[in-house]
Amino acid sequence: MTQRGHAAAPEDGQRVGVETELAGEVKRLLAEGQREQAAERFGGIIDRQQRRASRIAYHYLRDPAEVDEVVQDAFLRAFVHLPSFREDLFFELWFTRILVNACLDRLKARARRARWLVPSDAREGLLAEGPPSGEPSPEAMLLTKERRRRLEAAIERLPARQRTAVILSHLEGRSAREVSVIMGLNESTVRVHLFRAVRKLRGLLDRDTWTAPERIASGRTSRRGA
């Protein structure tokens, strides 16, 4: 896994560099009043960022319709505020900060409406998982799905900053420095949030939460064998 991550680094760096250059070009077109051309060039950035943005938004919202809405809103915000974009920063980090804030705004609005949205199974594929090794048994699939569901539920219970730090660092693979840029915090503060988040997750995901599905799976196996 480490070797695969190192192999992908040059491509990621090149992609980020291209997007930053595109953002600078769009910024100059906007300054020249060429809004139509700027919007067309910005479409190239959207094409590159769409999938990653949807994945991040889904970590927060768990609802495909809301994910699509908040991602579109984040791209619109980015385009409107592009004149303030600093070209010495990577566009991807700058945009991710806008996206995360849009997700948090949507969660606050959801809480104000006091309604509960049930997560949809339709977008479970957005959650990053490694390639399967062999054909898992039904019991193993049950446990994997149950553990993922419990982890998602536990992450949702974290305070906003801890949740963002975990999503960006552990689920998106961002470094502490990149997370600090996105969140507007220094690295030491990010590490504190990560430490507290992991400690709280361990408390939420205690041994009892894992033994219940295992007993169910073993019970089903016993009944089939009877």
TITORVEX-100300 format. One record per residue (C-alpha): x, y, z; residue in one letter; chain. Coordinates in steps of 0.2 Angstrom, whole numbers, always signed. Layout:
+-------+-------+-------+------+-------+
|    px |    py |    pz | resn | chain |
+-------+-------+-------+------+-------+
|     X |     Y |     Z |    A |     A |
...
+-------+-------+-------+------+-------+
//
This chain:
+-------+-------+-------+------+-------+
|    px |    py |    pz | resn | chain |
+-------+-------+-------+------+-------+
|    +0 |    +0 |    +0 |    M |     A |
|   +14 |   +12 |    +4 |    T |     A |
|   +23 |    +9 |   -13 |    Q |     A |
|    +6 |   +12 |   -22 |    R |     A |
|    +4 |   +28 |   -13 |    G |     A |
|   +22 |   +34 |   -18 |    H |     A |
|   +19 |   +29 |   -36 |    A |     A |
|    +3 |   +39 |   -37 |    A |     A |
|   +11 |   +55 |   -29 |    A |     A |
|   +19 |   +62 |   -45 |    P |     A |
|    +2 |   +61 |   -54 |    E |     A |
|    -7 |   +69 |   -39 |    D |     A |
|    +6 |   +83 |   -39 |    G |     A |
|    +4 |   +86 |   -57 |    Q |     A |
|   -15 |   +86 |   -56 |    R |     A |
|   -15 |   +98 |   -42 |    V |     A |
|    -2 |  +109 |   -51 |    G |     A |
|   -13 |  +109 |   -67 |    V |     A |
|   -29 |  +114 |   -57 |    E |     A |
|   -19 |  +128 |   -48 |    T |     A |
|   -14 |  +135 |   -65 |    E |     A |
|   -31 |  +133 |   -72 |    L |     A |
|   -38 |  +143 |   -57 |    A |     A |
|   -25 |  +157 |   -60 |    G |     A |
|   -30 |  +158 |   -78 |    E |     A |
|   -49 |  +159 |   -73 |    V |     A |
|   -45 |  +172 |   -61 |    K |     A |
|   -36 |  +183 |   -74 |    R |     A |
|   -51 |  +180 |   -86 |    L |     A |
|   -63 |  +186 |   -73 |    L |     A |
|   -52 |  +202 |   -70 |    A |     A |
|   -52 |  +205 |   -88 |    E |     A |
|   -71 |  +204 |   -88 |    G |     A |
|   -71 |  +188 |   -99 |    Q |     A |
|   -84 |  +179 |   -88 |    R |     A |
|   -90 |  +167 |  -101 |    E |     A |
|   -73 |  +161 |  -106 |    Q |     A |
|   -69 |  +160 |   -87 |    A |     A |
|   -84 |  +149 |   -84 |    A |     A |
|   -79 |  +138 |   -98 |    E |     A |
|   -61 |  +136 |   -91 |    R |     A |
|   -68 |  +133 |   -74 |    F |     A |
|   -78 |  +118 |   -81 |    G |     A |
|   -61 |  +109 |   -83 |    G |     A |
|   -58 |  +111 |   -64 |    I |     A |
|   -75 |  +104 |   -60 |    I |     A |
|   -72 |   +89 |   -71 |    D |     A |
|   -56 |   +85 |   -61 |    R |     A |
|   -63 |   +89 |   -44 |    Q |     A |
|   -81 |   +82 |   -46 |    Q |     A |
|   -78 |   +64 |   -40 |    R |     A |
|   -67 |   +69 |   -25 |    R |     A |
|   -78 |   +83 |   -20 |    A |     A |
|   -93 |   +71 |   -20 |    S |     A |
|   -84 |   +58 |    -9 |    R |     A |
|   -79 |   +71 |    +4 |    I |     A |
|   -97 |   +78 |    +4 |    A |     A |
|  -104 |   +60 |    +6 |    Y |     A |
|   -93 |   +58 |   +22 |    H |     A |
|  -103 |   +72 |   +30 |    Y |     A |
|  -121 |   +71 |   +22 |    L |     A |
|  -124 |   +53 |   +18 |    R |     A |
|  -138 |   +58 |    +6 |    D |     A |
|  -134 |   +58 |   -13 |    P |     A |
|  -146 |   +72 |   -17 |    A |     A |
|  -139 |   +83 |    -4 |    E |     A |
|  -121 |   +78 |    -9 |    V |     A |
|  -125 |   +84 |   -27 |    D |     A |
|  -133 |  +100 |   -21 |    E |     A |
|  -119 |  +105 |    -9 |    V |     A |
|  -105 |  +100 |   -22 |    V |     A |
|  -113 |  +112 |   -35 |    Q |     A |
|  -115 |  +125 |   -22 |    D |     A |
|   -96 |  +123 |   -17 |    A |     A |
|   -91 |  +125 |   -35 |    F |     A |
|  -102 |  +140 |   -37 |    L |     A |
|   -94 |  +148 |   -21 |    R |     A |
|   -77 |  +144 |   -28 |    A |     A |
|   -80 |  +153 |   -44 |    F |     A |
|   -88 |  +168 |   -36 |    V |     A |
|   -73 |  +170 |   -24 |    H |     A |
|   -60 |  +165 |   -36 |    L |     A |
|   -54 |  +183 |   -37 |    P |     A |
|   -48 |  +181 |   -19 |    S |     A |
|   -39 |  +165 |   -23 |    F |     A |
|   -20 |  +165 |   -19 |    R |     A |
|   -10 |  +157 |   -32 |    E |     A |
|    +4 |  +152 |   -20 |    D |     A |
|    -9 |  +140 |   -13 |    L |     A |
|   -14 |  +123 |   -21 |    F |     A |
|   -32 |  +126 |   -28 |    F |     A |
|   -37 |  +109 |   -21 |    E |     A |
|   -34 |  +113 |    -3 |    L |     A |
|   -42 |  +130 |    -6 |    W |     A |
|   -58 |  +122 |   -14 |    F |     A |
|   -58 |  +109 |    +0 |    T |     A |
|   -60 |  +122 |   +13 |    R |     A |
|   -75 |  +129 |    +4 |    I |     A |
|   -83 |  +112 |    +2 |    L |     A |
|   -81 |  +107 |   +20 |    V |     A |
|   -88 |  +124 |   +26 |    N |     A |
|  -103 |  +121 |   +14 |    A |     A |
|  -105 |  +103 |   +21 |    C |     A |
|  -105 |  +110 |   +39 |    L |     A |
|  -118 |  +124 |   +34 |    D |     A |
|  -129 |  +111 |   +27 |    R |     A |
|  -128 |  +100 |   +43 |    L |     A |
|  -132 |  +116 |   +53 |    K |     A |
|  -147 |  +119 |   +42 |    A |     A |
|  -153 |  +101 |   +44 |    R |     A |
|  -152 |  +102 |   +63 |    A |     A |
|  -162 |  +118 |   +63 |    R |     A |
|  -176 |  +109 |   +53 |    R |     A |
|  -175 |   +95 |   +66 |    A |     A |
|  -177 |   +81 |   +53 |    R |     A |
|  -168 |   +65 |   +51 |    W |     A |
|  -162 |   +59 |   +34 |    L |     A |
|  -159 |   +40 |   +33 |    V |     A |
|  -142 |   +36 |   +24 |    P |     A |
|  -144 |   +29 |    +7 |    S |     A |
|  -136 |   +13 |    +1 |    D |     A |
|  -135 |   +19 |   -16 |    A |     A |
|  -118 |   +29 |   -13 |    R |     A |
|  -109 |   +17 |    -2 |    E |     A |
|   -97 |   +14 |   -16 |    G |     A |
|   -90 |   +32 |   -13 |    L |     A |
|   -82 |   +26 |    +4 |    L |     A |
|   -64 |   +21 |    +1 |    A |     A |
|   -61 |    +3 |    +2 |    E |     A |
|   -46 |    -8 |    -3 |    G |     A |
|   -48 |   -21 |   -17 |    P |     A |
|   -56 |   -37 |   -11 |    P |     A |
|   -44 |   -52 |    -7 |    S |     A |
|   -54 |   -67 |   -12 |    G |     A |
|   -72 |   -71 |   -10 |    E |     A |
|   -79 |   -65 |    +7 |    P |     A |
|   -91 |   -76 |   +16 |    S |     A |
|  -109 |   -70 |   +19 |    P |     A |
|  -104 |   -68 |   +38 |    E |     A |
|   -88 |   -58 |   +34 |    A |     A |
|   -98 |   -47 |   +22 |    M |     A |
|  -111 |   -44 |   +36 |    L |     A |
|   -97 |   -40 |   +49 |    L |     A |
|   -89 |   -28 |   +36 |    T |     A |
|  -105 |   -18 |   +32 |    K |     A |
|  -109 |   -17 |   +51 |    E |     A |
|   -92 |   -11 |   +56 |    R |     A |
|   -92 |    +2 |   +42 |    R |     A |
|  -110 |    +8 |   +48 |    R |     A |
|  -105 |    +9 |   +66 |    R |     A |
|   -89 |   +19 |   +61 |    L |     A |
|   -99 |   +31 |   +50 |    E |     A |
|  -111 |   +33 |   +64 |    A |     A |
|   -97 |   +36 |   +77 |    A |     A |
|   -88 |   +49 |   +66 |    I |     A |
|  -105 |   +59 |   +64 |    E |     A |
|  -105 |   +60 |   +83 |    R |     A |
|   -89 |   +69 |   +84 |    L |     A |
|   -88 |   +88 |   +86 |    P |     A |
|   -87 |   +97 |   +69 |    A |     A |
|   -68 |  +101 |   +69 |    R |     A |
|   -63 |   +83 |   +75 |    Q |     A |
|   -75 |   +76 |   +62 |    R |     A |
|   -67 |   +87 |   +48 |    T |     A |
|   -49 |   +82 |   +54 |    A |     A |
|   -53 |   +63 |   +54 |    V |     A |
|   -62 |   +64 |   +37 |    I |     A |
|   -48 |   +74 |   +29 |    L |     A |
|   -33 |   +65 |   +37 |    S |     A |
|   -39 |   +47 |   +39 |    H |     A |
|   -52 |   +45 |   +25 |    L |     A |
|   -45 |   +57 |   +12 |    E |     A |
|   -26 |   +54 |   +16 |    G |     A |
|   -21 |   +72 |   +19 |    R |     A |
|    -6 |   +77 |   +28 |    S |     A |
|    -7 |   +87 |   +44 |    A |     A |
|    +0 |  +102 |   +35 |    R |     A |
|   -13 |  +100 |   +21 |    E |     A |
|   -27 |   +98 |   +34 |    V |     A |
|   -21 |  +114 |   +43 |    S |     A |
|   -22 |  +124 |   +27 |    V |     A |
|   -40 |  +118 |   +24 |    I |     A |
|   -46 |  +121 |   +41 |    M |     A |
|   -37 |  +137 |   +44 |    G |     A |
|   -28 |  +130 |   +59 |    L |     A |
|   -10 |  +127 |   +64 |    N |     A |
|    -3 |  +109 |   +63 |    E |     A |
|    -2 |  +107 |   +82 |    S |     A |
|   -20 |  +111 |   +84 |    T |     A |
|   -25 |   +99 |   +70 |    V |     A |
|   -15 |   +85 |   +79 |    R |     A |
|   -24 |   +89 |   +95 |    V |     A |
|   -41 |   +87 |   +86 |    H |     A |
|   -35 |   +71 |   +78 |    L |     A |
|   -29 |   +64 |   +95 |    F |     A |
|   -45 |   +68 |  +104 |    R |     A |
|   -56 |   +62 |   +89 |    A |     A |
|   -47 |   +45 |   +89 |    V |     A |
|   -48 |   +43 |  +108 |    R |     A |
|   -67 |   +47 |  +107 |    K |     A |
|   -70 |   +35 |   +93 |    L |     A |
|   -61 |   +21 |  +103 |    R |     A |
|   -73 |   +25 |  +117 |    G |     A |
|   -88 |   +24 |  +105 |    L |     A |
|   -82 |    +9 |   +96 |    L |     A |
|   -80 |    -2 |  +112 |    D |     A |
|   -79 |   -21 |  +111 |    R |     A |
|   -97 |   -23 |  +114 |    D |     A |
|  -102 |   -15 |   +98 |    T |     A |
|   -92 |   -28 |   +88 |    W |     A |
|   -97 |   -44 |   +98 |    T |     A |
|  -116 |   -42 |   +94 |    A |     A |
|  -115 |   -44 |   +75 |    P |     A |
|  -102 |   -58 |   +78 |    E |     A |
|  -115 |   -67 |   +89 |    R |     A |
|  -128 |   -65 |   +76 |    I |     A |
|  -117 |   -72 |   +63 |    A |     A |
|  -112 |   -87 |   +73 |    S |     A |
|  -130 |   -90 |   +78 |    G |     A |
|  -135 |   -90 |   +60 |    R |     A |
|  -122 |  -102 |   +56 |    T |     A |
|  -127 |  -114 |   +70 |    S |     A |
|  -145 |  -114 |   +64 |    R |     A |
|  -140 |  -118 |   +47 |    R |     A |
|  -129 |  -133 |   +53 |    G |     A |
|  -143 |  -139 |   +64 |    A |     A |
+-------+-------+-------+------+-------+
//
